[in-house]
């Protein structure tokens, strides 16, 4: 079973070719600067790398270039695109329509088009990716795996905003949450790592450029930090996270800017970048802090403090905790952020072992002390595997 995994963004796309049954990745890569010029970065045969400059006026040329790179020349890993059994698409917003992965049909595409107002940047690119694959690989099944699906189990009192109720009934204004494939993967791994099989109370901190926390009870999400859009919740690389509506309105008045400009600031110029004034990349900001830059220190402390507040809130929402999980570039690699988040949480049963925390490893591991009542796990996420495996499952059901 060979699955071509596609994650189409507005000006870039990521891909992988994977056999989910044996969890083997044959190739992966990235097309950047679509619509500008075009660069294809291809990795194949366990670490060999290739960079190609290819003209990519649209996503179609980009996907054509990827398929050609997979099947011909130096980066070739398969003889023909006929070797691909199915295509798995990362789809960002499934609204309330999709609570699991689905075979892409005309109806699914129609529904995703209807949901474009909820994700105006992401859903059009995802749909385009699906339509291009249908055209370039006719007859091959396409499966949509939604970022929002895992969070559809949240109870109404967790996902509702306390706005007038008809804002929900008329427009679907509520919390949806994102990074669902990662929260699903990590919480599922954590459940297997726990001795306990029932009433498993897990908090997952997915900390990358985009970050979110979720509370997962017995494998089902009961709350998550992102909202109708990804700007809500934690402070992120360039996103502000939670900001009061009054502060937003006041900034718009003072700066004489529109709501679109204000949201652009909140999505692209805030967070770690906005506070540090240096970078959206936590590594660079940690370096700045070590060199005595006080705004970098502030950014790091704010990041950790915000995560800690959500963790505490979700431990309360779950009536306790069995495992706190860290994942994503920051969660998997920054011992300092993990240390600050876990400090003082002994009363909640979370007792971090400093030696285990500081050891550089890349596998799933427990970094709590042996005597800690609850576990603290670092679990590398694998969203591509979830997409490939769901694609395999959906395709197997229709066969
Ligand atoms: P994305 O959300 O784009 O997939 P990643 O999950 O790769 O992002 O996370 C990127 C973030 O992880 C960046 O802020 C980067 O600085 C941070 N990061 C990666 N390695 C380390 C490290 N060793 N220490 C601290 N932060 C790290």
Boltz pocket constraint, residues with backbone or C-beta under 6 A from the ligand:
constraints:
  - pocket:
      binder: B
      contacts: [[A, 207], [A, 208], [A, 209], [A, 210], [A, 237], [A, 280], [A, 281], [A, 282], [A, 283], [A, 284], [A, 286], [A, 328], [A, 329], [A, 330], [A, 333], [A, 334]]
      max_distance: 6.0
